[in-house]
Amino acid sequence: MKTIDAVVVLLALTGAFMAGMYVERGKRLQATVKRPVEDNVKIGKDRVSLGTYRVTAYCADCEVCVNVPEWRDGKTASGKDAEGLIVAAPADIAFGTVLDIEGYGRAVVEDRGGAIVGDKLDVLMSSHSAALTWGVRHIEVFKVLID
């Protein structure tokens, strides 16, 4: 499995040691981390803007975020495991498309959602609290061009 660099921005809710250094409450810590990407995904150096999207977040296994019980099975609409950097996108963005989303990183479109149409995206989070923390963001989204 390949990895890509993803920028992670953390907001310290309390004073804490993060990444070996003390971060004051309310301060941001930004780090670049390696994230796994499927071997069949090629990451290009170029990208093209898809425009500004309304980006919300969800967690895969809770009844608040996923209101259809049979969809809470740990799988995405494409059949992949619901883990890592995954995006739910409208049907006009094909499964396997790599998107660069500010504040989230480069993620693969592997999911759909009933309310995910037009200029809406949903990014997968590891917990419901992380999804709530993300909130609603209106940000420019880029398609990573495949080599």
MONORRA-V461637 format. One record per residue. N is the residue number from 0. RES is the residue in three letters. PHI is phi in whole degrees, -180 to 180 (none if undefined). D_LAST is the distance of its C-alpha to the last C-alpha in Angstrom with 1 decimal. Layout:
BEGIN
{{N RES PHI D_LAST} {N RES PHI D_LAST}}
END
This chain:
BEGIN
{{0 MET none 17.6} {1 LYS -84 15.1} {2 THR -127 16.2} {3 ILE -127 15.0} {4 ASP -82 17.3} {5 ALA -128 19.2} {6 VAL -87 22.0} {7 VAL -114 25.2} {8 VAL -115 28.2} {9 LEU -113 31.6} {10 LEU -112 34.8} {11 ALA -73 37.9} {12 LEU -81 40.4} {13 THR -136 43.0} {14 GLY -63 43.3} {15 ALA -158 41.4} {16 PHE -88 39.9} {17 MET -133 36.1} {18 ALA 54 33.9} {19 GLY 80 37.1} {20 MET -138 38.3} {21 TYR -80 40.7} {22 VAL -119 39.3} {23 GLU -69 41.9} {24 ARG -57 42.3} {25 GLY 85 40.2} {26 LYS -89 37.9} {27 ARG -100 34.1} {28 LEU -121 32.3} {29 GLN -115 28.6} {30 ALA -143 26.6} {31 THR -103 23.1} {32 VAL -124 22.7} {33 LYS -87 20.3} {34 ARG -123 19.4} {35 PRO -72 18.4} {36 VAL -135 15.3} {37 GLU -52 15.2} {38 ASP -60 13.8} {39 ASN -84 11.8} {40 VAL -95 9.8} {41 LYS -98 6.5} {42 ILE -97 7.1} {43 GLY -88 5.2} {44 LYS -88 8.1} {45 ASP -104 8.7} {46 ARG -146 10.7} {47 VAL -130 13.2} {48 SER -72 16.7} {49 LEU -97 18.1} {50 GLY 106 21.5} {51 THR -91 24.2} {52 TYR -119 24.7} {53 ARG -90 27.7} {54 VAL -109 26.4} {55 THR -111 28.9} {56 ALA -132 28.8} {57 TYR -145 30.2} {58 CYS -114 31.2} {59 ALA -78 30.8} {60 ASP -118 34.3} {61 CYS -117 36.8} {62 GLU -74 38.8} {63 VAL -75 38.5} {64 CYS -80 34.7} {65 VAL -122 34.5} {66 ASN -86 37.6} {67 VAL -104 37.2} {68 PRO -52 38.5} {69 GLU -70 36.6} {70 TRP -88 33.3} {71 ARG -93 34.3} {72 ASP -101 33.4} {73 GLY 82 30.6} {74 LYS -117 28.0} {75 THR -89 25.5} {76 ALA -62 25.5} {77 SER -86 22.6} {78 GLY 96 24.8} {79 LYS -79 23.1} {80 ASP -66 25.4} {81 ALA -83 25.9} {82 GLU -156 25.1} {83 GLY 84 22.6} {84 LEU -90 20.5} {85 ILE -123 20.7} {86 VAL -122 20.9} {87 ALA -94 23.1} {88 ALA -133 21.9} {89 PRO -62 23.4} {90 ALA -62 22.8} {91 ASP -77 20.8} {92 ILE -109 17.9} {93 ALA -66 16.6} {94 PHE -56 17.0} {95 GLY 92 13.9} {96 THR -67 12.5} {97 VAL -98 11.9} {98 LEU -113 14.4} {99 ASP -105 15.5} {100 ILE -119 19.3} {101 GLU -57 21.6} {102 GLY 87 24.1} {103 TYR -119 22.3} {104 GLY 117 18.8} {105 ARG -90 15.4} {106 ALA -136 16.4} {107 VAL -101 15.6} {108 VAL -73 17.4} {109 GLU -136 19.8} {110 ASP -139 23.1} {111 ARG -129 25.2} {112 GLY -161 28.6} {113 GLY -57 31.6} {114 ALA -96 31.6} {115 ILE -92 27.8} {116 VAL -137 27.6} {117 GLY 62 26.8} {118 ASP -101 25.6} {119 LYS -114 26.3} {120 LEU -133 24.2} {121 ASP -133 25.7} {122 VAL -102 24.4} {123 LEU -78 25.7} {124 MET -119 28.2} {125 SER -79 30.1} {126 SER -151 33.4} {127 HIS -67 35.3} {128 SER -65 36.4} {129 ALA -66 32.9} {130 ALA -65 32.1} {131 LEU -66 35.2} {132 THR -62 34.4} {133 TRP -59 31.1} {134 GLY 71 33.1} {135 VAL -119 31.7} {136 ARG -128 29.4} {137 HIS -107 28.3} {138 ILE -137 25.0} {139 GLU -74 22.0} {140 VAL -119 19.0} {141 PHE -117 15.4} {142 LYS -91 12.5} {143 VAL -82 9.4} {144 LEU -79 6.5} {145 ILE -82 3.8} {146 ASP -65 0.0}}
END
